[in-house]
């Protein structure tokens, strides 16, 4: 976990060591962290990818020759600072599994079907008002062997880049009323219950498009007491 903004509440972010989330036992630091001063190039260097983003990158349902299987959804929101001011020109990347709960990756050998029309990755740059929008399919749950009968809730991974690589944050978005949420050690590694709630999107009927896709709203707050929990 890299804490970008020291004033943020520690209870709003996942613990370095959360024994129920077993991989943290091996990767959590056992000694005090060492602060390494950033160089000028790290603080001001350009982020790769902003200029190369194309409009079609934000629609994960149109990246192949055919339509992917699953429930089509729209995920949209804003990137904001601690005073609810928009953060424009933020590069947002997403990655996710398909509707059957399988990633398009050689390391994922979960015996669920791959979808030849769904690659599971997209990106967009926020507009002048900090707004973004993705069209995709709702991801499925999948087993992950962390503990007996362990299943990850449906979720989408987000990566946000600001003006330099040091400003990158990574988080996950969950879906409302998912029965697996209380059992997920990754979500529950965030100590503050209200902060966990900020990782759950909300259904948005106004965002929903008739005969096309259901809408989910998910905003990012980068700093302050309402900051969105982030992870390493």
N, C-alpha and C positions, 0 to 999 in steps of 0.2 A: 504494500500500500504506500503510495506516495502522496503525502499531504501537500497539495499545492497552495492552499490558503490556510495559514496557521490559526486564524480566528474561528474557523469552523468547529462546531461541536464534535468531539471525538465519538460521542454516542451515536452520531448520525452516519458512521462509516463502519464497515465490517472490521472485526477484530483481526489483528495480525495472526493470533492463535485462537482458533475456534475448534476444539477437539472433535466436536460432532461432524465438522467438515474436515475429513481425515487428511487431505493433502496439505492442509495448513500446518499440521504437526511437523512435517518435513521441511516446509519452505519458510515458516515464520522465523524471523531473526531471533537469535538467542542472546545477542549482545546489543547494547545501545547503538542506535543508528548514527552514522557519521555523515555530516552535512558536507557535500562537495560543492564548492562555489561554481556557479554556472559561468561559462564564457560568454562573450558578447555575441558570438555567432549562434550559440544555443538559445539566447534570449531573443534575438532579432531575426534569425535566419528564416527564410520562407518555408512554408509547409508544402511538401510535394503533393500534388493532386488537385489543388483548387481549380486551376485553369483547365485541367483535362476532364473535368466532370461534364457529362452530357445529360440533357433532360431525360433520356431514356434510362439512365442509370438509377433513377428513383422509382422505376416501375419493375419490380422483380417478376411480374407475371408476363412480361413481354420481351424477355431476354433470350428466348429460344423460339423454335419454329412453331410450337404448339402451346396450348394453354396448360398450366400446371394443375395438378389435382389439389382439391382442398377448398376451404372457405376463404374467399377473397376478402381482404380487409384493407382499409386505409388507416395509416398511423400518421398523425400530424400533431404539431404543437409549435412551441417557441423555445428559443434559448434566451435566458434572462440572467441579469446580474442580481445582486442582493436587494436592489431597489426597484425590481420589476422593469428595468430598462432593457430593451432588446439588445442582443449581441449579434450584429450582422456578420456575414462572410465567414461563418463557422462551417468547417468541413465536417459533415456527419457521415459516418460509415456504419452500416448495419450488417450483421451476419446472423443466420438462423438455420435451424433444421427445417425439413419439409413437413407437410401435413401429417405424414406417417411417423414423424419423430426421428428422422435420420438426416445427418449432415452429408453433403457432397464432399467427402474427404476420405482418403484412403485409411485413416486411422479409425473411422467409424465403421465397425463391423456388426453393429446392432442388426438383428435379422428383421428389418423392416424394409419395405420396397424403396428403392431410389426412384426419383422422378426425373426423367430425361429432359423435362421442360422446366425444371426449377434448379437454379444454381445456388440460391440462398445468400446472395450478397448484393449490396447496393450502396449508393452514396449520393449525397446532395449537399449543396451549399446554401446556408440560410440567406434569406433576402434582407432588405434594409430594415425590416421589422422583426428580424430574428426568427422568421417562420420557416418551417420545413414540412415536407409531406412525402410519404412513401406509400406505394401500393404494393401489396404482397399477399401471401396466404398465411392464415393463422397456423403457427407451428404446433406440432404435436408434442405430447409428453414422451419421455424416453427413459429407460433404466440406465443407471450410471454406477452401480456396484459400490457406492460409498458405504452402505450398510444394508442390512437385510431388507429386501423389498423396496429398494431406493428408486424413486422416480423423480426426475426433474419436472417441475411444472412447465407449462407452455411459456416461453420467454423469447425475447429478441435481444441480442447483444448490440450495444451502441458504443461507438468511439467518436469523441469530439475533439477536433483540432482547432486551436486558436492561432495566433500569429507565429508560434514556434513549436517545435516538438516538445518542449518542456511543458507546454500548456495542454497536452493531451490528457483527457480523462476517459475512463471506460466504465460502463455500467450496464445493467440489464433492466429490461422492462417486462413486467408480468401483466396478466390479464385478470380482470375482476371476477370474483366468485369462483376462482379455481380451487377445487377441494384439496389440491396437493400443496398449497401455499403453507399451511401450518406445519407440514412435515419436511420442508426443504431447508437443510442446514446452511445453504449458501445465503438465502434470503434472511434466515434467522440469525446469521452471524452479525447482522446489524443490530446493536443493542437497543436502540430507541424504537419503540413500536410505531410512533408517528413517522419516523424516517423510513421505516419499512413500508408504510402506507404510500409514501411518495414514490416508491418503485412500482406501484400498481397503476396501470393506465385506467382511464374511465371511459365507459361507452359514451359515444357522442352521437345522438340521433341527427343533429344538424349536419355533422360531418358525413353521415351515411348517405350514399348515393342510391337512389331507387333502382332496383333490378340490377345492381352492379356490385356494391361492396358495403359492409358494415364499417363504421368509423370508430376509432379509438383515439382519445386525446392523451398526449404525454408531453409535459413541459420539462425543461431542464433549468435548474437554478444553480448557477456556478459558485456562488459564495453565500455566506451568511447563515442565519439560523434555519432557513428553509432550504438549504443546499441539498441537491440530489445526491444521495450516497453514491460513492464511486469505489472502484476496486483496482487492484493492480493488474 
